[in-house]
Each structure stands twice: as structure tokens, then as C-alpha cells.
Amino acid sequence: MRRIETLPTPVIGWPVRLALIALMVMPVTTTDQTVRAAQGQAWPNEAYRVEWEESHVPTEAAANTTLAVPVTLRNSGNRVWPASVVFVAYHWFRDDKLVTWDGERTSLPRDLRAGSRATLSVRVTTPSEPGSYVLQVSLVHELVTWFEHKGATMVVRPIEVRRLTRSVDRGGSGFTP
């Protein structure tokens, strides 16, 4: 008869076994889940205060193009704005009617402490149809709220969106607004 050798069973006390079992069944939280949890909670209204110190919004732009709009803003609230959840974005209106509510996001250059300022170029895509529009540049606490819903100010500027026309100067290889 063949003898089967077995390894001795290690003796582990109940507290250690329970701890190991707890580690095996505990849910693992990913960074993405942590960010979503932080995003999901609104801050007090005072945290959403912003001062737009400078903005260089053009008065005219070509239809369906992406602009780089330089802005300088200051966190005049009472909380750090994490760059992972606070973005600059925009809305377009025409004849007092909403055209685009949820414009492209532009990241803050870093987390912005209360009292700190940042200068950045906001990416803004113009509407595809020519006409007179109003651009509203704002901040968004992603998946939570727009800053203006908590009493913050926005940059509000009229812009004439023009159709692209072919340039006839020197062969006309480019487009000009």
C-alpha cells in the first residue's frame, strides 16, 4: 500500500482566520469609485464662489470651430476645488433659447485652494449654424452641480457666429471667418 504524505495543517487562531476572511470578502474601492463618491456630494454654497478676473471672449467667431478663450479665475470660496472634479465648461443660447447646455470640459491646471487663481485657455466649440449667440462660461462640479446653480457668477458674452467663406486672396487655399 502506498502511503500519501500530507503537509501538517497550520494552526491559525480564530481572530486571524476571521481577519483573513474579512479581507477576502471586503469590496475593493478603486480610485474611480473614490472620485465618484467625492463627486456625488454637493458642497456648501460658499464653496462655489468664483471671481472671473479676466476673460477674452471674441465678439465674432467662425461656425463649428474650437476657440481657445483665455480666462483668469479666482477661487473665492472656502474649499479646495480638486482639478479631478471641477472643470470650466460653457452653455450657448440663441434668442433666449438653449442651444448647448453641456459644453466641452477644460481642466483646471491644478487643484485650486481657496483664494488662489488660475489662468487657462478654455476650449469652446462654436455652434454650427451662423447667427447671434450668447456664450456663458461657467464651472461645473462634475456629476454634482453647475456653480451658477449655487449662486456663482459666469462670464456672459454675445458672439456673432459667422459662416466660413473661402478666401479669394492669393489662390484661396484657406478659410476665413
C-alpha positions, 0 to 999 in steps of 0.5 A: 500500500502506498502511503500519501504524505500530507503537509501538517495543517497550520494552526491559525487562531480564530481572530486571524482566520476571521481577519483573513476572511474579512479581507477576502470578502471586503469590496475593493474601492478603486480610485474611480469609485473614490472620485465618484463618491467625492463627486456625488456630494454637493458642497456648501454654497460658499464653496462655489464662489468664483471671481472671473478676473479676466476673460477674452471672449471674441465678439465674432467667431467662425461656425463649428470651430474650437476657440481657445478663450483665455480666462483668469479665475479666482477661487473665492470660496472656502474649499479646495476645488480638486482639478479631478472634479471641477472643470470650466465648461460653457452653455450657448443660447440663441434668442433666449433659447438653449442651444448647448447646455453641456459644453466641452470640459477644460481642466483646471491646471491644478487643484485650486485652494481657496483664494488662489487663481488660475489662468487657462485657455478654455476650449469652446466649440462654436455652434454650427449654424451662423447667427447671434449667440450668447456664450456663458462660461461657467464651472461645473462640479462634475456629476454634482452641480453647475456653480451658477446653480449655487449662486456663482457668477459666469462670464456672459458674452454675445458672439456673432457666429459667422459662416466660413467663406473661402478666401479669394486672396492669393489662390484661396487655399484657406478659410476665413471667418 
